Amino acid sequence: MKKWMMAIGTGALAMSLAACGETAEPAAGTADKKEANSELTLEEVFAKFQEASEDIKSLHADMVNNQVMSIESAGMEMEIAMDIAMDMTLDPIAFYQKAETTMVSEEMGSPEPMAMEMYMTKEGMYMNDPTIGSWIKMPGENIEDLQAMMEQQTADPSQQLEDLKAFEDDFTFEQSEDEYILKLDAAGEEFQALIDKQMEQFLGQMELEAQTAMEDMKINAVAYEIFIDKETFLPNNMNVDMDIDMNIEGDSVNIQSDLESAYSKYNEIDAITVPAEVIEQAKEME
């Protein structure tokens, strides 16, 4: 089940912006509305974002994903919290990630958080497995799958923006002194088709059962909140709330997901390399 939580959370990260031709109203709570006076339209902000995103070579992301998974047949509810920090380069695709996951339910109680540390570079994918207390090197085929997933989600953000153009009239457009704020509340068949496409890209390299589950997935509600820096036209933060029904291995499952992502250090991260001691200590995973 944890794999599905990670899939839903990561798939949500793949979503971005859309464009339309209206200027931004000052957001509620803006201290100095005179400073929130940009005359750029949403279409113009979108175009500037696309231009700026073409120059992204690296970035840092801090992500917090809180999920509640309810399994109807078992009368079970599980709370899952994931805290992820990631340094990433886009050409070539590589990353270093530290994550902590906590799962809580009446049946499980409150077990200790699960920590994970991972490198993915051209040298291979290395993961620190806390259950055995050492580094392991993942098989080569896992590298290809993960690279394909990362390329779909990050290497070509302009393509993902193209996917959302159909919803440009549904965005609300606000501004504060320092940021443009884009919001979208969407549901329905048209929007579900977009989610299905993005999720299929993520799940395309996974086993048949994962792909089959897409056929039974229903998006009840999705809400996006995206904060674009007025100087750089790059995202500072993105929040995604999702309400999803799925059929997993014959069980009806509802997932409530709240994902908060903060982006920083654009083009400040050098090439990511696996430390020599990690390579030396790592055990090959069969």
C-alpha positions as CSV (number, residue, x, y, z in Angstrom):
1,M,0.0,0.0,0.0
2,K,2.9,2.4,0.7
3,K,3.9,2.2,-2.9
4,W,0.5,3.4,-3.9
5,M,0.8,6.3,-1.5
6,M,4.1,7.3,-3.0
7,A,2.7,7.0,-6.5
8,I,-0.2,9.2,-5.9
9,G,1.9,11.8,-4.1
10,T,4.6,11.8,-6.8
11,G,2.1,11.9,-9.6
12,A,0.6,15.0,-8.1
13,L,4.0,16.7,-8.2
14,A,4.0,16.4,-12.0
15,M,1.2,19.0,-12.3
16,S,2.0,22.6,-13.2
17,L,0.3,25.8,-14.6
18,A,-2.0,27.0,-17.3
19,A,-2.6,30.4,-19.0
20,C,-5.4,32.9,-19.5
21,G,-5.7,36.6,-20.3
22,E,-6.6,38.3,-17.0
23,T,-4.6,40.4,-14.6
24,A,-4.1,39.4,-11.0
25,E,-6.2,40.8,-8.1
26,P,-4.4,41.4,-4.8
27,A,-4.7,38.3,-2.7
28,A,-6.6,38.4,0.6
29,G,-4.3,39.5,3.4
30,T,-1.9,41.4,1.2
31,A,-0.3,44.0,3.5
32,D,0.5,46.6,0.8
33,K,-1.9,46.4,-2.1
34,K,-0.1,49.2,-3.9
35,E,3.0,46.9,-4.2
36,A,0.8,44.2,-5.6
37,N,0.2,46.1,-8.8
38,S,1.6,44.0,-11.6
39,E,-0.3,44.4,-14.9
40,L,0.9,41.2,-16.4
41,T,-1.9,38.8,-17.4
42,L,-1.9,35.2,-16.5
43,E,-1.1,34.3,-20.1
44,E,2.0,36.6,-19.9
45,V,3.1,35.1,-16.6
46,F,2.6,31.6,-18.0
47,A,4.8,32.5,-21.0
48,K,7.5,33.9,-18.8
49,F,7.4,30.8,-16.6
50,Q,7.9,28.6,-19.7
51,E,10.9,30.7,-20.8
52,A,12.5,30.7,-17.3
53,S,11.9,26.9,-16.9
54,E,14.0,26.2,-20.0
55,D,17.1,27.4,-18.1
56,I,16.6,25.2,-15.1
57,K,19.6,22.9,-14.6
58,S,19.2,22.0,-11.0
59,L,17.0,22.7,-7.9
60,H,16.2,21.7,-4.4
61,A,12.7,20.5,-3.3
62,D,11.3,20.1,0.2
63,M,8.0,18.1,0.2
64,V,5.6,17.2,2.9
65,N,2.8,14.8,2.0
66,N,0.1,14.0,4.5
67,Q,-2.4,11.3,3.4
68,V,-5.3,9.5,4.9
69,M,-6.1,6.1,3.3
70,S,-9.5,4.5,4.1
71,I,-10.2,0.8,3.1
72,E,-13.9,0.3,3.1
73,S,-14.0,-3.5,3.3
74,A,-11.7,-3.7,6.2
75,G,-13.1,-0.6,8.1
76,M,-9.5,0.5,8.3
77,E,-8.0,4.0,8.2
78,M,-4.3,4.7,7.9
79,E,-2.5,8.1,8.2
80,I,0.7,8.4,6.3
81,A,3.1,11.3,6.5
82,M,6.1,11.7,4.2
83,D,8.8,14.3,4.6
84,I,11.2,14.5,1.6
85,A,14.2,16.7,0.9
86,M,15.8,16.4,-2.6
87,D,18.6,17.9,-4.6
88,M,18.2,17.3,-8.3
89,T,20.0,18.0,-11.6
90,L,18.1,17.8,-14.9
91,D,20.8,17.2,-17.4
92,P,21.8,14.5,-16.7
93,I,18.9,13.4,-14.5
94,A,20.3,12.7,-11.1
95,F,19.2,13.3,-7.5
96,Y,20.1,12.8,-3.8
97,Q,17.1,12.3,-1.5
98,K,16.5,12.0,2.2
99,A,13.0,10.9,3.3
100,E,11.1,10.0,6.4
101,T,7.8,8.1,6.3
102,T,5.4,7.6,9.2
103,M,2.3,5.3,9.1
104,V,-0.3,5.3,11.9
105,S,-3.5,3.2,12.3
106,E,-5.4,1.6,15.1
107,E,-4.1,-1.9,14.0
108,M,-0.5,-0.8,13.6
109,G,-0.3,1.7,16.4
110,S,2.4,4.3,16.0
111,P,5.6,2.6,14.8
112,E,8.9,4.4,14.5
113,P,9.3,6.5,11.3
114,M,11.0,4.9,8.4
115,A,14.1,6.8,7.1
116,M,15.5,6.4,3.7
117,E,18.5,8.0,1.9
118,M,19.1,7.5,-1.8
119,Y,21.4,8.5,-4.7
120,M,20.5,8.1,-8.4
121,T,23.3,9.0,-10.9
122,K,24.9,7.5,-13.9
123,E,26.9,5.3,-11.5
124,G,23.7,3.6,-10.4
125,M,21.0,3.9,-7.7
126,Y,22.1,3.4,-4.1
127,M,19.7,3.2,-1.2
128,N,20.4,3.1,2.5
129,D,18.2,0.4,3.9
130,P,17.7,1.0,7.7
131,T,16.4,-2.6,8.1
132,I,19.9,-4.0,7.4
133,G,21.9,-1.0,8.4
134,S,23.8,-0.6,5.2
135,W,23.8,0.7,1.6
136,I,22.5,-1.4,-1.2
137,K,22.9,-1.0,-5.0
138,M,19.7,-1.5,-7.0
139,P,19.6,-3.6,-10.2
140,G,20.2,-1.8,-13.4
141,E,16.6,-2.2,-14.7
142,N,15.4,-0.1,-11.7
143,I,17.6,2.7,-12.8
144,E,16.0,2.8,-16.3
145,D,12.5,2.8,-14.8
146,L,13.3,5.6,-12.3
147,Q,15.0,7.7,-14.9
148,A,12.0,7.4,-17.2
149,M,9.7,8.5,-14.4
150,M,11.9,11.5,-13.5
151,E,12.2,12.6,-17.2
152,Q,8.4,12.5,-17.5
153,Q,8.0,14.7,-14.3
154,T,10.8,17.2,-14.5
155,A,13.0,17.3,-17.6
156,D,10.3,18.8,-19.8
157,P,8.0,21.0,-17.7
158,S,6.8,22.8,-20.8
159,Q,5.1,19.6,-22.1
160,Q,3.2,19.3,-18.8
161,L,2.1,22.9,-19.0
162,E,0.8,22.1,-22.5
163,D,-1.4,19.4,-20.9
164,L,-3.1,21.9,-18.7
165,K,-3.9,24.6,-21.3
166,A,-7.4,23.1,-21.6
167,F,-8.1,24.4,-18.1
168,E,-6.8,27.9,-18.5
169,D,-10.3,29.5,-17.9
170,D,-10.7,27.7,-14.6
171,F,-7.7,29.2,-12.8
172,T,-8.1,32.1,-10.4
173,F,-5.2,34.6,-10.6
174,E,-4.0,36.7,-7.7
175,Q,-0.9,38.5,-6.5
176,S,0.9,39.5,-3.4
177,E,3.9,41.9,-3.2
178,D,6.4,39.2,-4.2
179,E,4.4,36.4,-5.9
180,Y,1.7,35.5,-8.5
181,I,-0.8,33.0,-7.0
182,L,-2.6,30.6,-9.3
183,K,-5.4,28.5,-7.9
184,L,-7.5,25.7,-9.5
185,D,-10.4,23.7,-8.1
186,A,-11.3,21.0,-10.6
187,A,-13.1,17.7,-10.9
188,G,-15.1,15.8,-13.5
189,E,-14.5,13.6,-16.5
190,E,-12.4,16.1,-18.5
191,F,-10.1,16.8,-15.6
192,Q,-9.8,13.1,-14.7
193,A,-8.6,12.4,-18.3
194,L,-5.7,14.7,-17.7
195,I,-4.9,13.1,-14.3
196,D,-5.1,9.6,-15.9
197,K,-2.6,10.7,-18.6
198,Q,-0.1,12.0,-16.0
199,M,-0.5,9.0,-13.8
200,E,0.0,6.6,-16.7
201,Q,3.3,8.3,-17.5
202,F,4.4,7.7,-13.9
203,L,3.1,4.1,-13.7
204,G,4.0,3.1,-17.3
205,Q,7.1,1.3,-16.1
206,M,5.5,-0.5,-13.2
207,E,3.8,-3.9,-13.1
208,L,0.6,-4.7,-14.9
209,E,-1.5,-4.7,-11.7
210,A,-0.5,-1.0,-11.1
211,Q,-1.6,0.0,-14.6
212,T,-4.9,-2.0,-14.3
213,A,-5.8,-0.1,-11.2
214,M,-5.8,3.1,-13.2
215,E,-9.0,1.9,-14.9
216,D,-10.8,2.0,-11.5
217,M,-9.4,5.3,-10.3
218,K,-11.9,8.2,-9.8
219,I,-10.7,11.7,-9.0
220,N,-13.4,13.2,-6.7
221,A,-11.6,16.6,-6.2
222,V,-8.3,18.3,-6.9
223,A,-7.2,21.7,-5.8
224,Y,-3.9,23.4,-6.8
225,E,-2.3,26.4,-5.3
226,I,0.9,27.6,-7.1
227,F,3.1,30.5,-6.1
228,I,5.3,32.1,-8.8
229,D,8.2,34.5,-7.9
230,K,7.7,37.9,-9.5
231,E,11.4,38.3,-10.2
232,T,12.4,34.9,-11.5
233,F,9.0,33.6,-12.7
234,L,9.9,30.2,-11.2
235,P,7.7,28.4,-8.6
236,N,8.4,29.0,-5.0
237,N,5.7,26.7,-3.6
238,M,3.0,24.4,-4.9
239,N,0.2,22.8,-2.9
240,V,-1.9,20.0,-4.2
241,D,-5.0,18.5,-2.4
242,M,-6.5,15.4,-3.9
243,D,-9.5,13.2,-3.1
244,I,-9.2,9.9,-4.9
245,D,-11.1,6.6,-5.0
246,M,-9.3,3.5,-6.2
247,N,-9.8,-0.2,-6.5
248,I,-6.6,-1.9,-5.3
249,E,-6.5,-5.7,-5.3
250,G,-10.3,-5.9,-5.0
251,D,-10.6,-3.4,-2.2
252,S,-12.3,0.0,-2.5
253,V,-9.8,2.6,-1.2
254,N,-10.2,6.3,-0.6
255,I,-7.1,8.5,-0.5
256,Q,-7.1,12.0,0.9
257,S,-3.7,13.6,0.0
258,D,-2.3,17.0,1.0
259,L,1.0,17.7,-0.7
260,E,3.1,20.9,0.0
261,S,6.2,21.5,-2.0
262,A,8.8,24.3,-1.6
263,Y,11.4,24.9,-4.4
264,S,14.7,26.7,-4.0
265,K,18.4,26.8,-5.0
266,Y,17.6,27.0,-8.7
267,N,20.8,26.3,-10.7
268,E,22.9,26.3,-7.4
269,I,23.4,22.6,-7.2
270,D,26.5,21.1,-8.8
271,A,26.7,17.6,-10.3
272,I,25.5,15.0,-7.9
273,T,27.9,12.2,-7.2
274,V,27.8,9.1,-5.1
275,P,30.4,9.3,-2.3
276,A,33.2,6.7,-2.6
277,E,32.4,5.2,0.8
278,V,28.9,4.5,-0.3
279,I,30.0,2.7,-3.4
280,E,32.5,0.7,-1.4
281,Q,30.0,-0.3,1.3
282,A,27.0,-1.0,-1.0
283,K,25.8,-4.6,-1.5
284,E,24.5,-5.6,-4.8
285,M,20.7,-6.3,-4.6
286,E,19.7,-9.5,-6.5
